[in-house]
């Protein structure tokens, strides 16, 4: 089980190379490359030389001894009423898939299309979207991971369920797609936001889970902070992962823990995350065996 964390906040402060170097020096086995949340002018995937850029980045990571285990595509993948923008974003996601394969990732997380398209069934719309990505998964030798999502109720101002929310809904999507090209990335923090415990979802979904987003929250806000800083029940979560014989990696999506640190404390912050992650992996293995 590789210990990994995303490049998101680090790449926004430094370069991608520096982000990968710092993650490596902080004690991680792998990095989760974030294609998302980049300014258009700084988004390498949109440039003509994107293939060369990511080939060079792969060579650099290889040279310092760290791998890319997974990646996160641009999101949202579509917005209602913005047809031209949606076409451009779809093309960007396809480039994300290609670039992630160049980096060596085995999985790329691609968010589903959120509900809220009047007169359209969210399930059918998402099946069409993901099945359209299948040829690129085959071409580039990578799996797309669906993620359990949530959305804000615009009138009441709080989080409600959305596409792939809840174990049974998530299973419906995963079981309707070809498992040679698709898997589930269970975002542990999102489970409680829609009223389910992460450990219960793990037990229900079992072997369908191919990847994780690990972070903590207070069950009210999508905090994306480090485990043990919120209210999630980590002993039960680790036991559930052990009992489910989870075979994927341990990948943090806890960058909000780092956002307040000045640049000079980014590496120490990551070192603490790495120590916590190693301890949690050890607990999973201990309880499994």
PyMOL commands that set and color helices and strands:
alter all, ss='L'
color gray80, all
select helices_A, chain A and resi 8-13+16-25+40-42+44-46+50-64+83-103+122-140+167-175+188-193+198-208+234-243+255-257+263-288
alter helices_A, ss='H'
color red, helices_A
select strands_A, chain A and resi 3-6+30-34+67-72+107-109+143-147+150-152+159-161+182-187+209-213+250-252
alter strands_A, ss='S'
color yellow, strands_A
deselect
rebuild
show_as cartoon
